[in-house]
Amino acid sequence: MAEKTIMLCCAAGMSTSLLVSKMQKSVEAQGVDAEIFATGASDADNQLENKKIDCVLLGPQVRFMEGQFKEKLAPKGIGVEVIDMKAYGMMDGETVLKQALALIG
């Protein structure tokens, strides 16, 4: 089991899947022990119940859900942020990984 678990969430989990693979390359290059996965917004609650998740990054297309996620997860100490739009558009896995690791602390 990985030391850190990062969940990316978008409308259907499809667009973030490519970003996950780019982030995993960064994880390997940096020697970070992290599990990263993508899910659709409709399955997010299920994933949060069944896995120990350290932070949640939301795709820009579901940024309207940020308040709901924060309200639900802040009491559990799980950080939530919207993925930087430029990094998301460029599928910049390294930048998004830095964002996630900063959120975990």
ChimeraX attribute file (.defattr): number of C-alpha atoms within 10 A of each C-alpha:
attribute: neighborCount
match mode: 1-to-1
recipient: residues
	/A:1	7
	/A:2	10
	/A:3	9
	/A:4	17
	/A:5	19
	/A:6	23
	/A:7	23
	/A:8	27
	/A:9	29
	/A:10	24
	/A:11	18
	/A:12	15
	/A:13	19
	/A:14	13
	/A:15	19
	/A:16	24
	/A:17	18
	/A:18	13
	/A:19	24
	/A:20	23
	/A:21	16
	/A:22	17
	/A:23	24
	/A:24	19
	/A:25	13
	/A:26	19
	/A:27	19
	/A:28	11
	/A:29	10
	/A:30	10
	/A:31	9
	/A:32	15
	/A:33	13
	/A:34	19
	/A:35	17
	/A:36	20
	/A:37	18
	/A:38	27
	/A:39	22
	/A:40	20
	/A:41	18
	/A:42	13
	/A:43	14
	/A:44	18
	/A:45	13
	/A:46	11
	/A:47	15
	/A:48	14
	/A:49	9
	/A:50	8
	/A:51	10
	/A:52	12
	/A:53	18
	/A:54	22
	/A:55	23
	/A:56	27
	/A:57	26
	/A:58	27
	/A:59	27
	/A:60	20
	/A:61	14
	/A:62	16
	/A:63	16
	/A:64	12
	/A:65	15
	/A:66	18
	/A:67	12
	/A:68	10
	/A:69	19
	/A:70	17
	/A:71	11
	/A:72	14
	/A:73	16
	/A:74	11
	/A:75	9
	/A:76	10
	/A:77	13
	/A:78	17
	/A:79	21
	/A:80	25
	/A:81	20
	/A:82	21
	/A:83	24
	/A:84	16
	/A:85	13
	/A:86	11
	/A:87	15
	/A:88	18
	/A:89	12
	/A:90	9
	/A:91	19
	/A:92	17
	/A:93	21
	/A:94	19
	/A:95	17
	/A:96	22
	/A:97	24
	/A:98	14
	/A:99	18
	/A:100	24
	/A:101	16
	/A:102	11
	/A:103	16
	/A:104	17
	/A:105	9
